[in-house]
Amino acid sequence: MAVAEEEEDDDAEGAGREISFSRMQVESTNDTLVTEFELVGFLAVEDYAVLFFIFLLVIYLLILTANATIFFIIYTTPHLHIPMYFLIAVLAVLEVFYTTVTMPRILVDLLRSKKSISFSGCLLQIYFFHSLGISEACLLTAMAYDRYLAICKPLNYASIMTTKLCCQLVLVCCLCGFACPLSEIILTAWLPFCQSKHINHIFCDFPPVISLACTDITPNIVVDFSLHTVVIMVPVFLILLSYTKILKVILNIQNSEGRQKAFSTCASHLTVVLIFFGTISFMYMRLSWMTSVHYDRIIAVIYAFFVPLFNPIIYSLRNKEIWKVIQKMIICPTPACSNNM
């Protein structure tokens, strides 16, 4: 009888251990299986949500209109069908998609109480936001190469910068852009998230999402910092190298009018480069993320919403050819009138 009782006690103890182990597995699964996050970046301005909605909606419509106008002008104007304007048109398209990844959801969140986003939706937003941003960085580098060939090698420009090469450059830029963030996305997808599900930002991005993980995120920070350092520094180095050679050629031009014309063709591109790389450098080329929430939101608004608005304005105001077409469209919008001018 004593032996039987001991066996029963052992069986009960074993069953208890199994139940306890199963419970631990369930708790662990509940900790790591995150179904949604909640964006709380606009909680501080909830009383002014409608005003912010109107303000951001106007900006979004201006971004769409301005970039669509640039694309339409280049597409419908035969003498603008050259490599420089082809790359500007592609940049306008990227800006539209780049903004559309975040802006519509932000507008919806401003008007609803629960600003939730699914875990997979959050990762997708991060992926496309960074993919399009990296594609744009690569495209700005290709545009610098185009200006280098046009000014430093004018006799060989037409034979080198062909339509085929332009298309290949755009394809490489997009492939690079959509391939680079994959490692970060995979690392983020495998992170365990335990308690807080509140993203202290206005849209999903690597720093605020990674900071919620209940494990050591040093590898993620190092990968993120390294990737963005390469993505930023390599294009900046190539652009500076191109413009250093361009500047040497321009300074050797004896004709002041020719020198001014060469400068003007590069000024708009340089302005866009400074604004774009300046804002993303402040945002991503740092190892500390935890103590700069308000700073991050301000920089995020600038590079996500205002840069895509500034680019078409800069190109339309600084580029004489585009500005002439815009003036022509305003003064004489009908085709019959345009043909008579």
N, C-alpha and C positions, 0 to 999 in steps of 0.2 A: 504493500500500500504506500509506504514512504517513497519507494522508487517511482511509483505511478504519479504521486503528488509532485515530486521533483520534476518529472518529465512534463507535467502539465504547467508548472511554473515556468520552466524553460521555454515551452511553446508560447505561453502568454507574453513572456518577456521579449521573445523574438518577434511576435506579432506587433508588440508595442513599438519595437525599434523600427519595424517596417512601416508602420503608420506614421511614426515621427519622421522617418526619412522621406516618405511620400509627401508629407506636409511641407517639409523643407523644400522639396522640389517644386511644389506648387507655388510656395511663397517666392522662390527664386524666379520662377517663370513669370509670376505677376510683377516682380520688380523690373525685369528686363523687357517684358513685352509691352511696349508703349504703343498705344493705338492712335493717340493724338496729342498735340501740343496746343497751348493757348498763348496767343501773341498779346502781350500787355504793354507794348511800347507807347500806345496812345491813351493809357488810363489816366495819365496826369492832365490830359486836355479833353476829357470826356464832355465837359460842359460846352466846349466849342467844337464838338464833332461835326456839326452841320457846316460851320464856317470852313473848317479844314477840308471837309468833303468838297465844297464848292471850289476852294482854292486849288486843291490837287486835281480836281476834275478839269479845271481850266488849263492847268499846266499840261495834263495828259493830252487834252485835245489840241493844244498848241504844238506839243511834240509830234503828234500824229500828222497834223496839218503841215507843219514846217518841213518835216522829213519827207512826207509824201510829195510836197511841192518841189523840193530839190530833185527827187527821183523823177517826177513827171517832166520837169524842165529838161533834164539831161536826156531822158528817154525820147522826148518829142522834138528835140533840137538837133538836127543832123550834124552841124559843125561842132557839137560837143561830144560826138561819139569818138573820143580819143581816150587813151588809157587813164589819164589823170581824172577825168570826169566819170569814167566807168568805175573807178575805185571809190570816188565820192558817192556815187549812187549806191554802191554796195554798202558803204558805211551808213548811209541813210536808212537802208533796210535793216541793218543790224541794230541801229538805235531804236527802231520801232519795236522789234522783237524783244530787245533788251529791257525796255520799259514795260512792255506788256506782260513780262514774266511776273512782275511784282505789283504794278499800279492797280489793275482791276480788283485784285483781292484786297488791297489796302482800302480802296474806295468802299467795297462791300463791308469790310470790318468796321469802318468808321460809323456805319449806320446800324450795326447789330450789337447786341449786348455780349454774346458769347463769340469771341474772336478765335475760334478753334480752327486747327488745320491738322489733317491726318499726318502720321509719321511718314508714310510714303509720299504724300503730297509735299511735305516739307523738304524731303530729300530731293524730289524732282525740281522744286523751285530753286533750291541751292545749286543743283547741277546745271540747269539751263541758265541761271543768272551768271554763274562763273564761266560757263562755256562760251556764252555770247560776249562776255567781257574780255576773255582771253582772245577770242577771235578778233575782236576790235583792236586789241593791243597789237596783234600780229598784222592786221590790215594797215594800221598806222605806220608800221615798219615798212610794209610793202610800198606805201605811198611815199615814204622818204626815199626808198630805192628808186622809185619812178622819177622823183625830182632830181636825184643825183644823176641819173642817166640823161635827163633832159637838159641839165645845165652843164655837167662835166663832160658828157659824151654826145653832144648834139648831132654830130654827123652819123653816129651809129644808133641813135635813139630809135628811129623807126624800124630798123632791122632787128633790134634786140627786144624792145617792148612791143611785142605783137599782141594781137587779140588772144592768141593761144596762150602766151605767157601770162597775160592778165588773168585769164580764167584759171590757169594752173596755180597762180599765186593766191587767188581767192579760195580755191579748193584746199590748198595746203593750210591756209590760215584757219579755215573752218575745221579741218581735221585735227589740227593742233589744239584748237580751242575746245573741241568736244572730247578729246582724249585726255587732256591734262587733269581735269578734276576727278577722274574716275577713281584714282587711288584714295583721295580724300573721302569720296562718297562711300566707298567700300569700308574704310576704317570707321567712319561715323555710323554706318548701318550696323556694325558689330558692337558698338558701345552699349553697356548696360545703363539704363536710366531708371532711377529708383523712386525718388520722392517728388521733387519739384518738376512740374510739367509746364511751367510758365516761362516763355521766352521773352526776355526783357528787350524786345526789339519790335520794329514795325513790319518786318518780314523775316523769313527764315534765312539765316546765314551761318557759316561755319562757327565763328567765335561764340555767339550766344547759345547755339544748340550744343556744342561740345562742352561748354561750361556746366551744363546740367547733368552730365554723366557722373555716376557714382563710382568712378574708378580713376586711376592715374591717367590723365590725358596728355602727359608729356610727349609721347610718340606722335599724337595727333597734332599738337602744337608745333613740334619740330617739322613734321611733314608739311603742314600748312605754311609755316614760315619759309621753309626751303623752296616749296613750289612757287609761292608768290614772289619770292626774291628772284628766282630764275625768270619767271614770267614777266616781271617788271624790269629787272636789270638788263637782261639780254636785249629786248627791244629798245630800251633807252640807250644802251651802248651802241647798237647798230644805227639808231637814228642820229645820235651825236656824231658818230663816225661819218655818216653820209653828209650831215650839215657842216662838219668841219671841212670836208673836201669841197662842198658847195661854196662855203664862205671864201676859201682860198681863190676859187675861180672868179667869184663875183668881185672880189677886191682887185683882181687883175684886169677887170673890164675898164677900158679907158673912157668909154662913152657913159656919161652920168645917167642918161635916159635908159640905156640898156641895163645899167647896174640897178636902177630903181625898179625896172620891170622884173628883173630876176629876184630881187628882194620881195616884191609884192606877191609873186607866185608861191613863195615859201612862207610868207607871214601867217596866212590863215592856218596852214597845216601845223606850223610851230605852236601857234596859240592853242589849237585843239590838243596837241600832244602835251603841252605844259599843264593844261587843266585836267586832262584825263589821268595822266600818270601821277600828277601831284596829289590828287584826291585819293587814288587807290593806294599810293605809297603810305600816306598818313594812316589809312585804315588797316592795311595788312602787313606792312613791314615792321612788326613789333612783336615781342614775345609775351607781353603782358596784356591780358584782355579783361581782367576782372574788375578793374577800378575805373573804367572809362565808359559807362553806359550812356550818359547824355552826350558825350563826345562822339561815340559811335553813331548815335542816331542822327546827329547833325551832319557828319561826314557822309553817312549812308544816303541821306536825303539829297545831298549835293551831287554825289556820283551816280545815283540811281535815277534822279529826276531832272536836275538842272543841267548836267553835262549833255544829255541827249537833246535838251532844248537849245543850249548854247551853240552846239556844233553847226546846225543848219543856218543859224543866224550869222555866225562868224563867216561861214562859207559864202552866204548870199551877200553879205555886206563887204567882205574883203575881196571876193572874186568878181572882177569886172565883167566877165562874160556872163556869169549867172545873174548878176545885178542888172545888166542890160536887158536880158530876157524877161526878168521880173518887171522892170519898168515898162517894157513893151506890152506885157500882158495886162498891166494896170491901165496904161493909157489907151491901148487899142486891143481889147480882149477878143474881138471876133476875127476869124480867119481872113475874111475879105479885107478888113481894115489892115491887118498885119501884112498882107501881100502888097498893099499899096504903099506901105511905109518904106 
